[in-house]
């Protein structure tokens, strides 16, 4: 079919959605992401010629580019509609070069949402390619290449092959290693609490020890607790000395940025960072809603802006009034202040239409798409609602100069919490009606010993939050950064918390000693500010690269001279190789530890390290059940004699048989509890919390 205009986007899903909005004069095709990049086999940066990058066509993209060129020759005009950010601008620039387009023409179109109005409006108002955006992305690419391709070979030579180093990933690794050191060095300190249960007529309520003579005091040990107890007449009455009633407001959070979406999706719907971004991409590019066809359900999902358009606010206001009443709609929605350094190129993440409620389109969405869309929709609507209002009450109770304090609250007006509740829900904590001068009876006293806890290891969500707070990285970098440090086996994720591996510790120590700026949070944050300044046209990208490279090159030279080879000593495995009789050792591999023959390379025998459960295989009755991992890293259980015995189970066998049918029992785990069930019949034991 003949066409006049060619529109090029990155993905086929995006192309399909957009083509639906345009008439027969338009053809929409996908470049399938980047088409040119720096070569993988060499540095690809000309240090003698102002750090000019040597871009080449990405291997395998030849047929795609050939097809694009064929379509471009037929078109009267070509529109470049890659994503509305630095990376998208760079993709458009590379396409313009390969297709030999006229840079004097206005052929760049950008839209923050894939809706009919947004796409058509963008095509009516094309612009020139933004050289500042292109330079900012080019500077980031060259900077990352310089760091990676200088430090990585040092790690290959001195530690082991296959390792890598990068600007943001090195900072993330350092944070994880530093936190681990804090945990190891932590010395717990003892402290006590004293909880009292008081009675006012038939109403019982709790209060906590506050202090002496109206001043707050700590209880560092049991001696301090006993001293307080000695002052009290536990059978006597206690006086209500002070009652403070207040009204407290809790404001809604702004609509999501990329990092806040990743954090909230982890806490509320248990999504890993990569999964959140993958599902968000699907919602952005378009979902087929029955006869209506595909439509983009959310705005662009890589953003650190909390800004919302006036149109979006008005639409949300209209829905809030119709669904909940005028008293819930914020008369003047609070203008959200972007954090320092946030790029305001586009809006926060929000639904493309407030009236498209999650439950109305649930039938067209997958389970994961529905969960994420509901999260984004409800957070956006809540951001345009009035605060939640609480009635609070604080009561000070005394006897013999010993003060206890009780706090109570109840929801007076739910406000935005009608649609969105925090990760930590606040329950009503009602106190009985008390007035100053009242007397109450003591029902019980409960002293409890505690010890201070070390800081928690980072989860994906808390690491992203810390990186963002320190100005390290940008929305598009968080997910690939966390993926890289796990793929390189620098860290492992145990119980959803990051722990550095021995390899990660070694890499962190080397980079920290010889390249201190690379792992310095402030230095990396300042570099992000320089990239922003390039985008805003305030700095030249070549100047920024030069200021970084000159001292960095000296650090590389010093490291090459002073860095000695690091030996990762092999641990004895405790048994001999069944092939040659030499002792087996435990080696560190790219994906973790494994057994290998010490007689390598003459003997190349290797074995995976498996965790035995101490349970006999229910099928062959000879081997032991061991823990294994699937290709997607999901844990399952199988016989150690595989493939001779093919027993497998997703649930953990416990070594007992069902009293009802004699099949083996397994332990099934949920988030809150574990329960023993039969693998065959309906027998189950009481759950253990």
C-alpha positions in Angstrom: 0.0 0.0 0.0 1.3 3.5 -1.0 2.2 5.9 1.8 3.5 9.5 2.0 5.0 9.6 5.5 7.2 7.2 7.4 7.3 7.1 11.2 10.1 5.2 12.9 9.8 4.1 16.5 11.9 1.6 18.6 9.6 -1.4 19.2 7.0 -3.3 17.1 4.4 -3.0 19.9 4.8 0.8 19.9 4.6 0.8 16.1 1.4 -1.2 16.1 -0.3 1.1 18.6 0.7 4.3 16.8 -0.2 3.0 13.3 -3.8 2.5 14.5 -4.1 6.3 15.2 -2.8 7.4 11.8 -4.4 7.2 8.3 -3.4 5.3 5.2 -0.8 8.1 4.4 1.4 6.9 7.2 3.5 3.8 7.6 4.9 3.1 11.1 8.0 0.8 11.5 10.3 -0.2 14.3 14.1 0.1 14.4 14.2 -2.6 17.2 16.1 -0.3 19.5 19.6 1.1 18.8 21.1 0.8 15.3 24.6 2.2 15.9 26.9 1.9 18.9 30.6 1.8 19.9 32.3 -1.4 18.8 32.5 -4.1 21.4 36.0 -5.4 20.4 37.9 -2.1 21.0 37.7 1.2 22.8 36.1 3.1 19.9 37.0 6.5 21.3 39.6 8.7 19.5 41.7 10.3 22.3 43.8 12.2 19.8 40.8 13.8 18.1 38.6 15.3 21.0 37.3 12.0 22.2 35.3 11.5 19.0 33.4 8.2 19.2 33.8 5.7 16.3 30.2 4.4 15.9 29.5 1.2 13.9 26.3 -0.5 12.8 25.3 -3.0 15.5 25.8 -6.6 14.4 22.6 -8.2 13.1 20.9 -4.9 12.4 21.8 -4.9 8.6 18.5 -6.3 7.4 16.5 -3.9 9.7 18.5 -0.9 8.3 18.1 -2.1 4.7 14.3 -2.3 5.2 14.3 1.2 6.8 16.2 2.7 3.9 13.8 1.1 1.4 10.8 2.6 3.2 12.6 6.0 3.6 13.2 6.3 -0.2 9.5 5.9 -0.9 8.4 8.4 1.7 7.9 12.1 1.1 9.0 12.7 4.7 10.4 10.6 7.5 9.5 11.2 11.2 11.8 10.0 14.0 9.6 9.1 17.0 12.0 7.4 19.4 11.4 7.8 23.2 11.4 11.3 24.7 14.7 11.3 26.5 18.5 11.4 25.9 18.7 7.9 24.7 15.7 8.3 22.4 17.2 11.5 20.9 20.5 9.6 20.3 18.6 6.8 18.5 16.8 9.4 16.3 20.2 11.0 15.5 21.8 7.7 14.5 18.8 6.9 12.3 19.0 10.3 10.7 22.7 9.6 9.8 22.1 6.1 8.4 19.1 7.2 6.4 20.9 10.3 5.1 18.1 12.6 6.3 18.4 16.4 6.0 19.2 17.7 9.5 17.8 21.1 8.5 14.4 19.5 8.4 12.1 19.3 11.4 11.5 15.6 11.6 11.8 14.7 15.3 8.5 14.1 17.0 8.1 13.4 20.7 5.2 12.5 22.9 5.0 11.6 26.5 2.0 9.2 26.1 0.9 7.0 23.2 -2.6 8.3 22.7 -4.3 9.5 19.6 -4.3 13.1 20.5 -0.7 13.1 21.7 0.6 11.3 18.6 -1.3 13.5 16.2 -0.3 16.7 17.9 3.4 15.6 17.9 3.3 15.0 14.2 1.8 18.4 13.6 4.6 20.0 15.6 7.9 18.3 14.7 11.2 19.9 15.7 14.8 19.7 14.9 17.0 17.1 16.5 18.2 18.5 19.9 22.0 18.6 19.8 22.3 19.2 23.5 20.4 16.0 24.3 22.5 14.1 21.8 25.7 15.5 23.2 24.6 14.6 26.8 23.9 11.0 25.8 27.1 10.8 23.8 29.1 12.1 26.8 27.5 9.4 29.0 28.3 6.7 26.5 31.9 7.8 26.0 32.4 8.3 29.7 31.1 4.8 30.5 33.2 3.3 27.7 36.4 5.0 29.0 35.8 3.7 32.6 34.7 0.2 31.6 37.4 -0.4 28.9 40.3 0.9 31.1 39.4 -0.8 34.4 37.9 -4.1 33.2 41.1 -5.3 31.4 43.0 -4.6 34.7 40.5 -6.8 36.5 40.9 -9.5 33.9 44.6 -9.5 34.2 44.9 -9.3 38.0 41.8 -11.1 39.2 40.0 -13.2 36.5 38.4 -12.9 33.1 34.9 -11.9 32.5 34.8 -9.1 35.1 33.6 -5.6 34.4 33.6 -2.2 36.0 31.3 0.8 35.4 30.6 4.2 36.9 27.2 3.6 38.5 27.6 -0.2 39.2 30.9 0.5 41.1 29.2 3.0 43.4 26.3 0.6 43.9 28.8 -2.3 44.7 30.7 0.0 47.2 27.4 0.9 49.0 26.6 -2.8 49.4 30.1 -3.7 50.6 30.2 -0.7 53.0 26.9 -1.8 54.5 28.2 -5.3 54.9 31.2 -3.9 56.8 28.9 -1.9 59.0 26.9 -5.0 59.9 30.1 -7.0 60.7 31.6 -4.2 62.8 28.3 -3.5 64.6 28.3 -4.0 68.4 24.8 -4.4 69.8 23.9 -2.2 72.8 21.4 -3.2 75.5 18.3 -1.1 76.3 15.0 -1.8 78.0 11.4 -0.7 77.6 8.7 -0.7 80.2 5.1 -1.1 78.9 2.2 -0.5 81.3 -1.4 -1.6 80.8 -3.8 0.8 82.5 -7.5 0.6 83.3 -10.1 3.4 83.1 -13.3 1.7 84.3 -13.5 -1.3 81.9 -11.3 0.2 79.2 -7.8 -1.1 79.0 -5.1 0.9 77.1 -1.3 0.8 76.8 1.3 3.4 77.8 5.1 3.3 77.7 7.6 4.6 80.2 8.7 8.1 79.3 10.9 9.4 82.1 11.3 11.0 85.5 10.2 14.4 86.8 8.7 15.2 83.4 12.0 14.7 81.6 12.6 11.9 79.0 14.9 9.2 80.3 16.3 6.0 78.8 16.4 2.5 80.4 19.9 1.3 79.5 19.8 -1.9 81.7 17.8 -4.0 84.2 19.1 -2.0 87.1 17.5 1.2 85.7 14.2 -0.7 85.3 14.3 -2.0 88.9 15.0 1.5 90.2 11.8 2.7 88.4 9.8 -0.2 89.7 10.9 0.5 93.2 9.4 4.1 93.0 6.0 2.8 92.0 3.1 1.7 94.1 1.6 -0.8 91.7 -1.6 -1.2 93.7 -2.1 2.6 94.0 -3.7 5.0 91.5 -1.9 6.9 88.8 -2.8 10.5 87.9 -3.6 11.8 84.4 -1.3 14.9 84.4 -1.8 16.1 80.8 -4.1 15.4 77.9 -3.2 16.9 74.4 -5.7 16.7 71.6 -4.7 17.7 68.1 -5.6 17.2 64.5 -2.9 15.8 62.2 -2.9 15.8 58.4 -1.1 13.4 56.1 -0.6 14.6 52.6 -0.7 12.3 49.6 2.6 11.4 47.8 3.1 12.8 44.3 2.5 10.7 41.3 5.3 8.2 40.5 8.8 8.8 39.2 10.8 5.8 37.9 12.6 5.2 41.2 9.5 5.7 43.4 7.5 3.3 41.2 10.3 0.7 41.5 10.4 1.1 45.2 6.6 0.9 45.7 6.2 -2.0 43.3 8.7 -3.9 45.3 6.9 -3.2 48.6 3.3 -3.5 47.5 3.1 -6.0 44.7 6.5 -7.8 45.2 7.9 -6.9 41.8 11.7 -7.0 41.1 13.0 -3.9 39.5 13.5 -5.5 36.1 10.0 -6.8 36.1 8.5 -3.4 37.1 10.2 -1.8 34.1 9.3 -4.6 31.7 5.6 -4.4 32.6 5.6 -0.6 32.6 7.1 -0.7 29.1 4.1 -2.9 28.0 1.6 -0.5 29.5 3.3 2.5 27.9 3.6 1.0 24.4 0.0 -0.1 24.2 -2.4 -2.8 25.3 -5.3 -4.0 23.1 -8.6 -3.1 24.7 -11.0 -5.2 22.7 -12.6 -3.6 19.7 -11.0 -0.3 20.6 -7.6 -1.8 19.6 -4.2 -1.0 21.3 -3.8 2.1 23.4 -1.0 3.3 25.6 -2.2 3.1 29.2 0.5 5.1 31.0 2.8 8.0 30.2 6.6 7.5 29.6 8.0 5.4 32.5 11.6 6.7 32.6 11.3 10.0 34.4 12.5 11.7 37.6 9.9 14.5 37.3 6.7 14.8 39.5 5.1 17.4 37.2 1.6 16.8 35.9 -0.1 18.6 33.1 -3.1 20.8 33.8 -5.3 18.6 31.6 -4.4 15.5 33.6 -5.1 17.3 36.9 -8.5 18.5 35.6 -9.5 15.0 34.4 -8.5 13.5 37.8 -10.5 16.2 39.6 -13.6 15.4 37.6 -13.3 11.7 38.4 -12.7 12.3 42.1 -15.8 14.6 42.4 -18.0 12.0 40.6 -16.7 9.0 42.5 -16.2 10.4 46.0 -17.7 13.8 46.2 -16.3 17.4 46.1 -15.0 17.2 49.6 -12.3 14.7 48.5 -11.0 16.7 45.5 -8.1 19.0 46.3 -9.4 22.5 45.4 -5.8 23.6 44.6 -3.7 20.5 44.1 -0.3 21.0 45.7 2.4 21.9 43.1 5.0 19.2 43.4 8.6 20.4 43.7 11.0 18.3 41.6 14.1 17.2 43.5 17.3 19.0 42.7 18.8 17.6 39.5 15.6 16.2 38.2 15.0 16.5 34.5 11.7 18.1 33.8 11.5 17.0 30.1 8.2 15.1 30.7 5.6 14.3 33.3 5.4 12.0 36.2 4.2 8.4 35.5 0.4 8.6 35.3 -2.5 6.9 33.4 -3.1 8.4 30.0 -6.8 8.7 31.0 -7.9 9.1 34.6 -11.4 7.8 33.6 -9.8 4.4 32.5 -10.3 2.7 35.9 -8.3 -0.5 36.5 -11.3 -2.6 37.2 -12.9 -1.5 33.9 -10.0 -2.9 31.8 -9.0 -5.8 34.0 -10.2 -8.3 31.5 -7.7 -7.1 28.9 -4.7 -7.1 31.1 -2.4 -9.9 32.4 -2.2 -10.3 36.1 1.1 -8.4 36.3 -0.1 -5.6 34.0 -3.3 -5.2 36.1 -1.3 -5.0 39.4 1.1 -2.3 38.1 -1.6 -0.3 36.3 -3.7 -0.3 39.4 -0.7 1.0 41.5 0.0 3.8 39.0 -3.6 4.8 38.6 -4.4 4.9 42.3 -1.2 6.8 43.2 -2.0 9.4 40.5 -5.6 9.9 41.6 -4.6 10.1 45.3 -2.0 12.8 44.5 -4.9 15.0 43.5 -7.0 14.4 46.6 -7.2 16.1 50.0 -5.0 15.0 52.9 -6.1 12.3 55.3 -7.1 13.9 58.7 -6.5 12.2 62.1 -7.7 13.1 65.6 -4.8 12.4 67.9 -4.6 12.2 71.7 -1.5 12.2 73.9 -1.9 11.4 77.6 0.8 11.7 80.3 0.3 9.6 83.4 2.3 9.9 86.6 2.9 8.4 90.0 5.8 9.3 92.3 7.4 11.4 89.5 7.5 8.4 87.1 5.8 9.3 83.8 4.2 7.0 81.3 2.9 8.3 77.9 0.1 6.9 75.8 -0.7 8.0 72.2 -3.9 7.4 70.4 -5.3 8.3 67.0 -8.3 7.7 64.8 -9.1 8.6 61.2 -11.4 11.7 61.0 -11.4 12.0 57.2 -9.8 9.4 54.9 -9.1 11.8 52.1 -6.7 10.3 49.5 -6.6 7.1 51.5 -9.9 6.2 49.9 -7.9 5.1 46.9 -4.3 4.7 48.1 -2.9 3.5 51.3 0.7 3.6 52.4 2.9 0.5 52.6 2.6 0.7 56.4 -1.1 1.0 57.2 -2.0 3.0 60.3 -4.6 1.4 62.4 -7.0 3.3 64.7 -5.6 3.3 68.2 -8.3 4.6 70.4 -7.8 5.8 74.0 -10.7 6.0 76.4 -12.0 9.4 77.2 -9.5 10.9 79.7 -9.2 14.4 81.2 -6.5 16.0 83.3 -7.0 15.1 87.0 -8.5 11.7 86.2 -7.1 8.6 88.0 -6.4 5.2 86.4 -5.5 1.8 87.8 -2.4 -0.2 86.8 -3.3 -3.6 85.3 0.2 -4.9 84.5 3.8 -3.9 83.9 5.9 -5.6 81.3 9.7 -4.8 81.3 11.4 -6.0 78.1 15.1 -6.3 77.2 16.2 -5.2 73.7 19.4 -4.9 71.8 20.1 -2.4 69.1 20.1 -4.0 65.6 22.7 -3.5 62.8 21.6 -1.5 59.7 19.6 -3.7 57.3 21.2 -4.9 54.1 20.0 -3.2 51.0 17.0 -4.5 49.1 16.5 -3.5 45.5 14.1 -0.8 46.6 16.3 0.7 49.3 19.4 0.6 47.2 17.6 2.5 44.4 16.3 5.0 46.9 19.8 5.6 48.3 21.3 6.0 44.8 18.6 8.5 43.9 19.0 10.4 47.2 22.7 10.7 46.5 22.2 11.8 42.9 23.9 8.7 41.4 22.6 7.5 38.1 19.3 8.3 36.4 15.9 6.6 36.0 17.0 4.5 33.0 20.2 3.2 34.8 18.9 1.7 38.0 17.5 -1.6 36.6 20.5 -2.5 34.4 22.9 -1.5 37.2 21.3 -4.0 39.7 21.2 -6.7 37.0 24.8 -6.3 36.1 26.3 -6.6 39.6 24.3 -9.8 40.1 25.2 -11.2 36.7 28.9 -10.6 37.4 28.4 -12.4 40.7 29.7 -9.4 42.7 26.6 -9.6 44.9 23.9 -12.2 45.6 20.3 -11.6 46.6 19.4 -13.6 49.7 16.0 -13.2 51.3 15.6 -10.2 48.9 18.7 -8.5 50.4 22.0 -7.8 48.7 25.2 -9.5 50.1 28.6 -9.0 48.5 30.5 -12.1 47.4 34.2 -12.7 47.9 34.7 -11.6 44.3 32.6 -8.5 44.8 34.7 -7.5 47.9 38.0 -8.0 45.9 36.7 -5.9 42.9 35.5 -3.2 45.3 38.8 -3.0 47.2 40.8 -2.7 43.9 38.6 0.0 42.4 38.4 1.8 45.8 42.2 1.8 46.2 43.3 2.8 42.7 40.2 4.6 41.3 38.8 6.4 44.4 36.8 8.9 42.3 34.9 6.2 40.5 33.4 4.9 43.7 33.1 8.3 45.3 29.3 9.1 45.6 29.8 12.9 45.5 32.1 12.7 42.4 29.6 10.5 40.6 26.7 12.8 41.5 28.7 15.8 40.3 29.3 14.0 37.0 25.5 13.5 36.6 25.1 17.3 37.1 27.7 17.9 34.4 25.7 15.7 32.0 22.6 17.7 32.9 24.5 20.9 32.2 25.4 19.5 28.7 21.8 18.7 28.1 20.9 22.3 29.1 23.5 23.7 26.8 25.6 25.1 29.7 28.7 22.9 29.1 30.5 21.4 26.2 30.6 17.6 26.3 34.3 17.4 25.1 35.3 19.7 27.9 33.5 17.5 30.5 35.1 14.3 29.2 38.6 15.9 29.1 38.4 17.1 32.7 37.5 13.6 33.8 40.0 11.7 31.5 43.3 13.5 32.3 43.4 12.6 36.0 41.7 9.2 35.4 44.5 8.2 32.9 47.1 8.8 35.6 45.2 6.5 37.9 45.1 3.8 35.3 48.9 4.1 34.7 49.6 3.9 38.5 47.3 0.9 38.8 49.0 -1.0 35.9 52.4 -0.5 37.7 51.4 -1.1 41.3 48.5 -3.5 41.2 49.7 -7.0 41.9 47.9 -10.1 40.9 45.1 -11.1 43.3 45.0 -14.8 44.1 41.7 -16.2 45.1 42.8 -19.3 47.1 41.0 -22.5 46.5 39.4 -24.2 49.5 39.9 -28.0 49.9 36.6 -29.7 49.1 37.3 -32.6 51.5 37.1 -35.4 48.9 39.1 -36.7 45.9 38.3 -36.6 42.2 36.6 -39.8 41.0 38.4 -39.5 37.6 42.1 -39.0 38.6 42.2 -39.3 42.4 43.6 -35.8 42.9 42.1 -33.7 45.7 39.0 -31.7 44.7 38.9 -28.0 45.5 36.2 -25.3 45.7 36.7 -22.6 43.0 35.1 -19.3 42.5 33.4 -19.1 39.1 31.5 -16.3 37.3 28.2 -17.7 38.7 29.3 -18.8 42.1 31.4 -21.5 43.7 31.8 -25.0 42.3 33.9 -28.2 42.8 36.9 -28.7 40.5 39.8 -31.0 40.3 43.1 -29.6 41.6 44.9 -31.4 38.8 43.6 -28.8 36.2 44.3 -28.6 33.2 45.3 -32.3 33.1 41.9 -33.2 34.6 38.9 -31.0 33.9 36.4 -32.7 36.2 34.0 -30.2 37.8 30.8 -30.7 39.9 28.2 -28.2 41.1 28.0 -27.6 44.8 24.6 -28.8 46.0 22.8 -28.4 49.3 21.7 -31.7 50.7 18.5 -31.8 52.8 19.3 -34.9 54.7 16.1 -36.5 53.2 16.1 -39.8 51.3 14.7 -39.6 47.8 11.1 -40.7 47.9 11.4 -42.3 44.4 14.6 -44.3 44.2 15.0 -44.6 48.0 18.8 -44.6 47.5 20.0 -41.0 46.9 19.5 -37.9 48.9 17.3 -34.9 48.0 19.3 -31.9 47.0 18.4 -28.2 46.4 18.8 -27.1 42.7 18.0 -24.0 40.7 16.1 -23.8 37.4 17.3 -21.7 34.4 15.3 -18.8 35.9 17.0 -19.2 39.3 13.9 -20.7 40.9 14.7 -23.2 43.6 13.4 -26.8 43.3 14.4 -30.1 44.7 15.6 -33.3 43.0 17.5 -36.5 43.6 21.3 -36.4 43.7 21.4 -39.3 41.3 19.9 -37.4 38.4 19.6 -38.4 35.5 19.4 -42.0 36.8 16.6 -40.9 39.1 14.3 -38.1 37.7 12.6 -37.2 41.0 11.8 -33.4 41.2 9.6 -31.2 43.4 8.9 -27.5 43.6 8.1 -28.0 47.3 10.6 -29.1 49.9 10.3 -32.7 51.0 10.7 -33.1 54.8 11.5 -36.8 55.1 8.1 -37.9 56.6 5.3 -39.8 54.9 1.7 -38.9 54.9 -0.3 -40.8 57.6 -3.3 -40.9 55.2 -1.8 -42.2 51.9 1.9 -42.9 52.5 3.1 -40.4 49.9 5.9 -38.0 50.9 5.1 -34.8 52.8 6.4 -31.4 51.7 6.8 -27.9 53.2 4.8 -25.2 51.4 5.9 -21.6 52.1 3.9 -18.4 51.7 5.0 -14.9 52.7 3.5 -15.3 56.2 3.8 -18.9 57.1 5.0 -22.4 56.2 2.7 -25.5 56.2 3.3 -29.2 55.9 1.1 -30.8 53.2 0.9 -34.1 51.4 2.3 -34.2 47.9 -0.6 -36.4 46.8 -3.8 -36.1 48.9 -5.5 -33.3 50.9 -3.8 -34.0 54.2 -2.2 -31.0 55.8 -0.9 -30.0 59.2 -1.5 -26.8 61.2 0.6 -23.9 59.7 3.6 -22.6 61.4 4.0 -18.8 61.5 
